[in-house]
C-alpha cells in the first residue's frame, strides 16, 4: 500500500507542479514581467560577451533553472506533507524520507 501511495504522491506532485506553472504562473502579470525582463537581460548579456563564452552562459542558465525547479518541487512536497499533517509517525517518516529526503545527483524529480 505504501508503494501505491508513493507512486500516487509522486504523480500528483508532478501534475500539480506542471499545472501551477502552466495555469497559475503564466496568468500572473508580475511573473510574466519578470520572465520578459530576465529574457531581455539574457539577450543583452549574449550581445556583450565573446562567442567563446556563450556556451558557458547557456550552461549557467540551464543550471539556474534546474536549481529553481528542484527547490520549488521540494518546497511544494514539504508544504503538502505539512498540510496533510500525518498523525502516524512511522508513515510520516517513511514518506518524508522518500519524497523530501536526500536526493543523489542525477536523480530527477518527476
Secondary structure, DSSP 8 states (H G I E B T S, - for coil): -HHHHHHHHHHHHHHHHHHIIIIIGGG-HHHHHHHHHHHHHHHHHHHHS-HHHHHHHHHHHHHHHHHHHHHHHHHHHHHHHHHHT-S-HHHHHHHHHHHTS---TT----
